[in-house]
């Protein structure tokens, strides 16, 4: 579980079960952290391949939908002062603030705007947020994330892409393509508890063609990783340490869209 560079970090070793369950449907701490570690490694490899820098080497970093800090924990502690994160869930942010006091963490509303000035961040990443929004909300948030990104900022955003459509919704594939490549469906039951997901947060699916067509308004799309294999993130000159970190990783599942702000 410890990244191979051995830089000091603050790990989530005592996160309450309800926070884990809300975040990724598990109450098992090892599973929660291992999955986050593998995702962090893939994001680092994508960032390094397309920018020459790992996540923590950017000057201003934004984790959109940061939750309890499942990915932030793999940022070296020295980088925390440059890291910002927001989430709609107050309990997750309160916990993360206690664990990562040097990180700037805020609760954001379900709809834009954010409180940051234009051009604030040179790295913006978001795991498993744009896999749950309506198309209208998605486009509004892409516009907002583009606003707060610096010129040529790097974006790493995951979605339910072609791999998910082929695996989970093969009978709907032709229909999804015919209606423009975006599909949204209800998946959550709500009981009135603090752990209900917000109304409008369900499951969305994108063809990669849809992403290129819609998201290119704001971004130059550099690559879309399919999500079907962790080996997608490796290339001949990839750092051996990160290759080793990824050696036991399952597929991310979600596609990763790598983009630069226009």
SVG drawing of the C-alpha trace seen along z (x, -y; Angstrom):
<svg xmlns="http://www.w3.org/2000/svg" viewBox="-37 -35 49 43">
<polyline fill="none" stroke="black" stroke-width="0.4" points="0.0,0.0 2.9,-2.4 4.0,-4.2 7.5,-3.2 9.0,-6.7 8.8,-6.6 7.9,-10.3 6.0,-11.2 2.3,-10.9 -0.8,-10.9 -2.8,-7.7 -6.5,-7.0 -6.1,-4.2 -9.1,-5.1 -11.9,-6.2 -15.4,-5.4 -17.2,-2.7 -20.2,-4.9 -17.8,-7.2 -16.2,-4.3 -19.5,-2.8 -20.8,-6.1 -17.6,-6.7 -17.1,-3.3 -19.6,-0.7 -17.2,1.0 -16.6,1.0 -13.3,2.8 -10.4,0.4 -7.8,2.4 -10.1,2.6 -10.9,-1.1 -7.3,-2.2 -5.9,0.3 -8.5,-0.8 -7.6,-4.4 -3.9,-3.6 -4.3,-1.9 -6.4,-4.8 -3.8,-7.3 -1.1,-5.4 -3.0,-5.4 -3.6,-9.1 0.1,-9.7 1.1,-7.6 -1.3,-9.5 -0.1,-12.9 3.5,-11.9 3.0,-10.6 1.2,-13.7 2.9,-16.5 6.2,-15.1 5.0,-15.6 3.4,-13.5 0.3,-14.9 2.2,-16.4 4.6,-18.2 2.0,-20.7 1.9,-24.1 -1.8,-24.3 -3.9,-21.1 -7.7,-20.7 -9.5,-17.4 -13.1,-17.9 -15.3,-15.4 -12.4,-14.7 -14.6,-12.8 -12.7,-11.9 -9.4,-12.3 -9.0,-8.8 -6.8,-10.0 -5.3,-13.0 -3.7,-10.6 -1.3,-9.5 -0.1,-13.0 3.2,-13.6 2.6,-15.7 4.9,-18.4 2.5,-19.0 -0.6,-19.5 -0.3,-23.3 -0.8,-23.3 -3.8,-20.9 -7.5,-22.0 -10.5,-19.8 -14.3,-20.1 -17.2,-17.7 -21.0,-18.0 -21.0,-15.9 -20.3,-17.8 -19.4,-14.8 -16.7,-13.7 -15.2,-17.2 -15.2,-17.6 -13.4,-14.3 -10.9,-15.1 -10.1,-18.5 -9.1,-16.8 -6.9,-14.3 -5.3,-16.8 -5.0,-20.1 -2.7,-21.6 -5.1,-20.9 -7.7,-23.5 -11.0,-21.7 -14.5,-23.1 -18.1,-21.9 -19.4,-22.8 -23.0,-23.1 -24.4,-20.5 -24.4,-23.1 -21.8,-25.6 -20.2,-28.0 -17.1,-27.3 -15.5,-30.0 -12.2,-30.0 -11.0,-32.8 -10.5,-32.3 -7.3,-30.4 -6.5,-29.2 -5.3,-25.6 -2.8,-24.0 -4.0,-20.4 -7.6,-19.4 -8.6,-15.8 -11.9,-14.2 -12.6,-10.5 -16.2,-9.1 -18.1,-12.4 -18.8,-12.8 -20.0,-9.2 -23.1,-10.3 -24.3,-13.6 -27.1,-14.5 -25.9,-15.9 -27.0,-19.4 -25.1,-19.3 -22.1,-17.8 -21.8,-20.5 -22.3,-23.2 -19.5,-21.7 -17.2,-21.3 -17.6,-25.0 -16.9,-25.8 -13.8,-23.6 -12.6,-25.2 -13.0,-28.6 -10.9,-27.8 -8.2,-26.1 -5.0,-28.0 -4.1,-28.2 -3.0,-24.8 -4.0,-23.2 -4.1,-19.4 -7.4,-17.7 -7.8,-14.1 -11.6,-13.2 -13.1,-9.7 -16.4,-8.6 -18.4,-5.4 -17.1,-5.1 -17.2,-2.6 -15.9,0.2 -18.7,-0.2 -21.3,-0.5 -20.0,2.7 -19.8,4.5 -22.9,3.3 -25.3,2.1 -24.6,4.0 -28.3,4.2 -28.5,0.4 -25.4,-0.4 -27.1,-1.0 -29.8,-3.1 -27.1,-5.2 -25.2,-5.8 -28.3,-6.8 -29.2,-9.4 -25.8,-11.1 -23.7,-8.9 -24.9,-9.9 -27.1,-7.8 -28.4,-8.6 -30.3,-6.3 -31.5,-6.1 -29.6,-3.7 -30.0,-5.0 -32.7,-4.5 -33.1,-7.4 -34.4,-7.0 -34.0,-10.6 -30.8,-9.9 -27.6,-12.0 -26.0,-9.3 -28.5,-9.7 -26.9,-10.9 -28.2,-14.2 -31.1,-14.3 -29.7,-14.3 -26.7,-12.1 -27.3,-8.7 -25.3,-6.9 -24.3,-8.3 -22.6,-6.7 -20.7,-8.2 -19.4,-7.0 -15.9,-8.3 -17.2,-9.9 -19.7,-11.9 -16.8,-13.1 -14.8,-14.3 -17.8,-16.0 -19.1,-17.7 -16.0,-18.4 -13.8,-19.7 -15.6,-23.0 -13.3,-23.7 -10.5,-21.3 -7.9,-19.7 -8.5,-16.0 -5.1,-14.2 -6.2,-10.6 -9.1,-8.6 -8.0,-5.5 -10.7,-2.8 -10.6,-1.4 -10.4,2.2 -6.9,2.9 -4.4,1.3 -1.7,2.0 -3.2,-0.8 -1.3,-3.2 2.1,-1.7 4.5,-2.7 8.1,-1.6 9.8,-4.3 7.3,-4.4 9.1,-4.7 9.8,-1.2 8.6,-2.3 5.1,-3.2 5.0,0.0 5.7,1.9 3.0,0.0 0.5,1.0 1.6,4.6 -1.4,6.0 -4.0,3.4 -7.3,4.5 -8.7,2.4 -9.9,-1.0 -13.2,-0.3 -14.0,-3.9 -12.4,-5.6 -10.0,-8.4 -10.2,-11.5 -6.8,-13.4 -7.2,-16.9 -5.5,-20.3 -7.5,-23.6 -7.7,-25.5"/>
</svg>
